[in-house]
Amino acid sequence: MNKLNILYIIWSLGLGGAEKVVIDLCKNIDKDKFHPTVCCLNDKGTFADELEDVGIEVIPLYKKPKFDPYIVYKIYKLIKKKQIDLVHTHLWTANFWGRIAAKLARVKVIVITEHNVDVWKKRAHWGTDRLLSSITNKIIAVSNKVKEFYIKMAKINPDKFITIYNGVDLTKFNIQINVLNKKKEFGIEPSDKVIVIIGRLEPAKAHHIFLKALKEVINSIQNFKALIIGDGSLKQEIIFLTKELNLQHNVILTGLRKDIPELLSMADLFVLSSTREGFPITLLEAMSCGIPSVVTNVGGNSELCIDGTTGIIVAPNNPKALAEAIITLLTDQNLSSNFSEASKVRIQTLFTAEIMAKKHEALYLNLLDKTI
């Protein structure tokens, strides 16, 4: 059969879970059946080279800020040039402009993915989502919590939805490194416990709750370092709060990093203090490395992390509960080891990038078959 041309549309391939999903989908999809291309509405982004290095084209459209209807024409032209059979969009801006352009270009199948519990959306957004659902063949939710949220808020027919969990590319994390040398790079003592939190420095990640929890932790455990990995608009506030809480000797802000597998190899514990999540890639990655986790009970976290088996789940916005869980896992080596093994098994059997890609392939073929 002829290869089916898939166009993935996203804002940019920068830091974020949705961006990693697109990258892993493109790398793992069956190239005998599908030919993937990525369209970035903005620039290519920091991680575009991961795809370009394996021969997958990434095309930037450099959308103008805010309202830019000309972007529809740019996407339309790209769809026609590449003879696209299926358009798959990710995140609000791409979901909006991408669907309109795909419909105008008479693409056979239009699919979108909803990646988060988007509490920021206003009535106009929900109305638009509901309206555009009529030209959408399928809406993928990355967790059941995300699906339930969108059905309730957008009032879209549940039959439009399917849950496909995110997966992690295990080959990226199957590495051997000198942990002591990596610790030395950050000035971490060999005996120090290492806590890792990964994510954009934005309100939803609630780094302030994490820091307040560490202030409690330091009363019980002094020899630890916490790596805050990522960048964002709250960087200066986080630096200020770190100093205010007198944690500057225990907290290291690494900025945006590409060596996540190496950083995770140092970790004794992974933490998510978020107030909202979809199905976090960072948690998938940590669990695949056998790192016990402490996460908040938001979004799809509880569908991935099993409380009392692979980690500990706590209520959001509760520094004390977060601190208690962190202390428990840093001091109880047997419990931590049990969680470590269970985490690896859970990821390897249910949440790999290959499994995620296969489920997308089956959906694409099913939808395209129905349109022929």
C-alpha positions as CSV (number, residue, x, y, z in Angstrom):
1,M,0.0,0.0,0.0
2,N,1.1,3.6,-0.5
3,K,2.3,5.4,2.6
4,L,-0.2,7.5,4.3
5,N,1.0,11.1,4.8
6,I,0.5,12.4,8.3
7,L,0.9,16.1,9.3
8,Y,1.5,16.8,12.9
9,I,0.8,20.4,13.8
10,I,2.0,22.0,17.1
11,W,3.2,25.4,18.2
12,S,6.9,24.5,18.5
13,L,9.1,21.6,19.5
14,G,10.3,23.2,22.7
15,L,10.1,21.9,26.3
16,G,6.9,20.2,27.2
17,G,5.0,17.0,27.3
18,A,3.0,17.5,24.1
19,E,6.1,18.3,22.2
20,K,7.7,15.0,23.5
21,V,4.6,13.1,22.4
22,V,4.9,14.4,18.9
23,I,8.6,13.6,18.7
24,D,8.1,10.1,20.0
25,L,5.1,9.5,17.8
26,C,7.1,10.5,14.7
27,K,10.1,8.4,15.7
28,N,8.1,5.2,16.5
29,I,5.3,5.2,14.0
30,D,5.6,2.5,11.3
31,K,7.5,4.1,8.4
32,D,6.4,1.3,6.1
33,K,2.8,2.6,6.4
34,F,3.1,6.2,7.4
35,H,5.2,9.2,6.3
36,P,5.1,11.8,9.1
37,T,5.9,15.5,8.8
38,V,5.8,18.1,11.6
39,C,4.5,21.6,11.1
40,C,5.4,24.2,13.8
41,L,3.3,27.2,13.8
42,N,6.1,29.2,15.4
43,D,9.8,28.4,15.1
44,K,11.1,24.8,15.1
45,G,12.0,24.8,18.7
46,T,14.9,23.5,20.8
47,F,14.2,19.8,20.2
48,A,13.5,19.8,16.5
49,D,16.9,18.3,15.8
50,E,15.8,15.0,17.4
51,L,13.5,14.5,14.4
52,E,15.6,16.1,11.7
53,D,18.6,13.9,12.7
54,V,16.5,10.8,11.8
55,G,15.2,12.3,8.5
56,I,11.8,13.6,9.6
57,E,11.0,17.1,8.2
58,V,10.1,19.9,10.6
59,I,8.6,22.9,8.9
60,P,8.3,26.3,10.8
61,L,5.6,28.8,9.7
62,Y,6.5,31.7,12.0
63,K,3.0,32.7,12.9
64,K,2.5,36.4,13.8
65,P,1.5,37.1,17.4
66,K,-2.1,36.8,18.4
67,F,-4.7,36.9,15.6
68,D,-3.1,35.8,12.3
69,P,-5.6,34.4,9.9
70,Y,-2.9,34.2,7.2
71,I,-1.6,31.1,9.0
72,V,-4.6,29.2,7.7
73,Y,-3.4,29.8,4.2
74,K,0.2,28.7,5.1
75,I,-1.1,25.4,6.6
76,Y,-3.5,24.9,3.6
77,K,-0.6,25.3,1.2
78,L,1.5,22.9,3.1
79,I,-1.3,20.3,3.3
80,K,-1.8,20.5,-0.5
81,K,2.0,20.4,-1.2
82,K,2.5,17.3,1.0
83,Q,-0.7,15.6,-0.1
84,I,-1.7,15.0,3.5
85,D,-4.1,12.2,4.3
86,L,-4.5,12.9,8.0
87,V,-3.9,16.0,10.1
88,H,-3.2,15.5,13.8
89,T,-3.0,18.7,15.9
90,H,-1.8,19.3,19.5
91,L,-2.5,22.1,22.0
92,W,-5.0,25.0,21.7
93,T,-3.4,27.2,19.0
94,A,-2.7,24.3,16.6
95,N,-6.0,22.7,17.4
96,F,-7.8,25.9,16.3
97,W,-5.9,27.0,13.2
98,G,-5.0,23.5,12.1
99,R,-8.5,22.1,12.1
100,I,-9.8,25.1,10.1
101,A,-7.0,24.8,7.5
102,A,-7.4,21.0,7.3
103,K,-11.2,21.3,6.7
104,L,-10.7,23.9,4.0
105,A,-8.1,21.6,2.4
106,R,-10.5,18.7,2.5
107,V,-8.2,16.4,4.4
108,K,-9.7,13.0,4.8
109,V,-9.2,12.7,8.6
110,I,-8.7,15.3,11.3
111,V,-7.5,14.2,14.8
112,I,-6.6,16.4,17.8
113,T,-5.0,15.5,21.2
114,E,-6.0,17.2,24.4
115,H,-3.0,17.0,26.7
116,N,-4.2,18.7,29.9
117,V,-7.0,19.6,32.3
118,D,-7.2,23.1,30.8
119,V,-8.8,25.1,33.6
120,W,-7.6,28.4,32.0
121,K,-10.1,28.1,29.2
122,K,-13.0,30.6,29.1
123,R,-16.5,30.3,27.7
124,A,-15.4,31.3,24.2
125,H,-12.7,28.6,24.2
126,W,-15.3,25.9,25.2
127,G,-17.7,27.2,22.5
128,T,-15.0,27.0,19.9
129,D,-14.0,23.5,21.0
130,R,-17.6,22.4,20.8
131,L,-18.1,24.0,17.3
132,L,-14.8,22.6,15.9
133,S,-15.6,19.1,17.2
134,S,-18.1,18.8,14.4
135,I,-15.2,18.7,11.9
136,T,-13.0,16.5,14.0
137,N,-13.0,12.7,13.5
138,K,-11.6,11.9,16.8
139,I,-10.3,13.6,20.0
140,I,-7.5,11.8,21.8
141,A,-7.3,12.4,25.5
142,V,-4.0,11.5,27.2
143,S,-5.8,10.3,30.4
144,N,-9.3,9.4,31.5
145,K,-9.3,12.5,33.7
146,V,-8.6,14.7,30.7
147,K,-11.4,13.0,28.7
148,E,-13.9,13.4,31.6
149,F,-13.0,17.1,32.0
150,Y,-13.5,17.9,28.3
151,I,-16.7,16.0,28.0
152,K,-18.0,18.0,31.0
153,M,-16.7,21.4,30.1
154,A,-17.0,21.4,26.3
155,K,-20.2,19.3,26.2
156,I,-18.9,17.2,23.3
157,N,-20.4,13.8,22.5
158,P,-18.3,11.2,24.5
159,D,-18.2,9.0,21.4
160,K,-15.8,11.6,19.8
161,F,-13.2,10.7,22.5
162,I,-10.6,8.0,22.9
163,T,-8.0,7.7,25.6
164,I,-4.5,6.9,24.5
165,Y,-1.9,7.2,27.2
166,N,1.4,8.8,26.6
167,G,4.5,6.6,26.4
168,V,8.2,6.9,27.0
169,D,11.0,6.0,24.6
170,L,12.9,3.5,26.8
171,T,16.0,3.6,24.6
172,K,16.8,7.1,25.7
173,F,17.0,6.0,29.3
174,N,19.0,2.8,28.8
175,I,22.3,4.5,29.5
176,Q,25.4,3.9,31.6
177,I,27.0,6.9,33.2
178,N,29.3,7.7,36.0
179,V,26.9,9.0,38.7
180,L,29.6,10.3,40.9
181,N,31.0,12.4,38.1
182,K,27.6,13.7,37.2
183,K,27.0,14.7,40.8
184,K,30.4,16.4,40.9
185,E,29.3,18.5,37.9
186,F,26.6,20.1,40.2
187,G,28.7,20.2,43.3
188,I,26.7,17.4,44.9
189,E,28.4,15.2,47.5
190,P,28.4,11.4,46.9
191,S,26.4,10.8,50.0
192,D,23.7,13.5,49.2
193,K,20.2,12.3,48.4
194,V,19.0,13.8,45.1
195,I,15.4,15.0,44.6
196,V,14.4,15.9,41.0
197,I,11.5,18.0,39.8
198,I,11.1,18.6,36.1
199,G,8.8,21.1,34.4
200,R,8.2,24.6,33.1
201,L,8.6,27.2,35.8
202,E,5.0,28.2,35.6
203,P,2.1,28.5,38.1
204,A,0.5,25.1,37.3
205,K,3.7,23.3,38.4
206,A,3.5,24.9,41.9
207,H,7.2,25.0,42.6
208,H,6.5,27.3,45.5
209,I,4.7,24.3,47.2
210,F,7.7,22.1,46.5
211,L,10.1,24.7,48.1
212,K,7.9,25.1,51.1
213,A,7.9,21.3,51.5
214,L,11.7,21.2,51.3
215,K,11.8,23.7,54.2
216,E,10.0,21.0,56.3
217,V,12.2,18.2,54.9
218,I,15.4,19.9,55.9
219,N,14.4,19.6,59.6
220,S,14.7,15.8,59.2
221,I,17.2,15.4,56.4
222,Q,20.0,17.8,55.8
223,N,22.2,16.0,53.2
224,F,20.0,16.4,50.1
225,K,20.0,18.4,46.9
226,A,16.9,19.2,44.9
227,L,17.3,19.8,41.2
228,I,14.7,22.1,39.7
229,I,15.0,21.3,36.0
230,G,13.3,23.7,33.5
231,D,12.8,27.3,32.6
232,G,9.9,29.7,32.6
233,S,8.3,33.0,33.7
234,L,8.6,32.3,37.4
235,K,12.3,31.7,37.4
236,Q,13.2,34.9,39.4
237,E,10.3,34.3,41.9
238,I,11.6,30.8,42.5
239,I,15.2,32.1,43.0
240,F,13.8,34.7,45.5
241,L,11.7,32.2,47.4
242,T,14.7,29.7,47.6
243,K,16.8,32.4,49.3
244,E,13.9,33.5,51.5
245,L,13.5,30.0,52.8
246,N,17.3,29.7,53.2
247,L,17.4,26.7,50.8
248,Q,20.0,28.0,48.5
249,H,22.5,25.4,49.6
250,N,20.0,22.6,48.9
251,V,18.3,23.7,45.7
252,I,19.9,23.8,42.3
253,L,18.1,25.5,39.3
254,T,19.5,23.8,36.3
255,G,17.6,25.7,33.6
256,L,16.5,24.0,30.4
257,R,18.5,20.7,29.9
258,K,18.8,18.2,27.1
259,D,20.6,15.6,29.3
260,I,17.4,14.5,31.3
261,P,18.4,10.8,31.2
262,E,21.7,11.6,32.9
263,L,20.1,13.9,35.4
264,L,17.6,11.2,36.3
265,S,20.4,8.7,36.8
266,M,21.4,10.7,39.9
267,A,17.9,10.9,41.4
268,D,16.7,9.1,44.5
269,L,13.3,10.6,44.3
270,F,11.1,12.3,41.7
271,V,8.5,14.9,42.7
272,L,5.5,16.6,41.0
273,S,3.9,19.4,43.0
274,S,1.5,20.4,40.2
275,T,-2.0,21.8,40.6
276,R,-3.0,20.4,37.2
277,E,-1.6,17.7,34.8
278,G,-2.7,15.6,31.9
279,F,-0.5,12.5,31.8
280,P,3.0,13.8,32.6
281,I,5.8,12.7,30.4
282,T,8.3,13.6,33.1
283,L,6.7,11.1,35.5
284,L,6.8,8.4,32.8
285,E,10.5,9.1,32.3
286,A,11.3,9.0,36.0
287,M,9.3,5.8,36.6
288,S,11.0,4.1,33.6
289,C,14.3,4.8,35.4
290,G,13.0,3.1,38.5
291,I,12.8,6.3,40.5
292,P,10.1,6.3,43.3
293,S,7.8,9.3,43.0
294,V,5.7,11.7,45.1
295,V,3.0,13.3,43.0
296,T,-0.1,15.3,43.6
297,N,-3.6,13.9,43.0
298,V,-4.4,15.9,39.9
299,G,-5.2,15.0,36.3
300,G,-3.9,11.6,35.2
301,N,-1.2,11.2,37.9
302,S,-3.2,8.6,39.7
303,E,-3.7,6.6,36.4
304,L,0.1,6.4,36.1
305,C,1.5,6.4,39.6
306,I,-0.1,3.8,41.9
307,D,-0.3,5.0,45.4
308,G,1.6,2.7,47.8
309,T,3.0,0.6,44.9
310,T,5.1,2.9,42.7
311,G,5.0,6.1,44.8
312,I,3.0,8.2,47.1
313,I,0.1,10.4,46.0
314,V,-0.7,13.5,48.1
315,A,-3.3,16.3,47.9
316,P,-2.2,19.4,45.9
317,N,-1.3,22.7,47.6
318,N,-0.3,20.8,50.8
319,P,3.5,21.4,51.6
320,K,3.2,19.4,54.8
321,A,1.8,16.3,53.1
322,L,4.4,16.6,50.3
323,A,7.2,16.9,52.9
324,E,6.1,13.9,54.9
325,A,6.0,11.7,51.7
326,I,9.4,13.0,50.6
327,I,10.9,12.1,54.1
328,T,9.3,8.7,54.1
329,L,10.8,7.7,50.7
330,L,14.2,9.2,51.5
331,T,14.5,7.4,54.8
332,D,12.8,4.0,54.1
333,Q,15.2,2.2,51.7
334,N,13.1,-1.0,51.5
335,L,9.9,0.9,50.5
336,S,11.9,3.0,48.1
337,S,13.4,-0.1,46.5
338,N,10.0,-1.8,46.1
339,F,8.6,1.3,44.5
340,S,11.6,1.4,42.1
341,E,11.1,-2.1,40.8
342,A,7.3,-1.7,40.5
343,S,7.7,1.5,38.6
344,K,10.0,0.0,35.9
345,V,7.7,-3.0,35.4
346,R,4.6,-0.7,35.1
347,I,6.2,1.4,32.4
348,Q,7.7,-1.4,30.4
349,T,4.4,-3.3,30.2
350,L,1.9,-0.4,29.7
351,F,3.5,2.9,28.8
352,T,6.2,2.7,26.2
353,A,6.5,4.9,23.1
354,E,6.0,1.8,21.0
355,I,2.7,1.0,22.6
356,M,1.6,4.6,22.2
357,A,2.5,4.6,18.6
358,K,0.8,1.3,17.8
359,K,-2.4,2.6,19.3
360,H,-2.2,5.8,17.2
361,E,-1.5,3.7,14.1
362,A,-4.6,1.5,14.7
363,L,-6.8,4.6,15.2
364,Y,-5.4,6.3,12.1
365,L,-6.0,3.2,9.9
366,N,-9.5,2.8,11.3
367,L,-10.5,6.4,10.7
368,L,-8.9,6.5,7.2
369,D,-10.6,3.2,6.3
370,K,-14.0,4.7,7.2
371,T,-13.4,7.7,5.0
372,I,-12.3,5.8,1.8
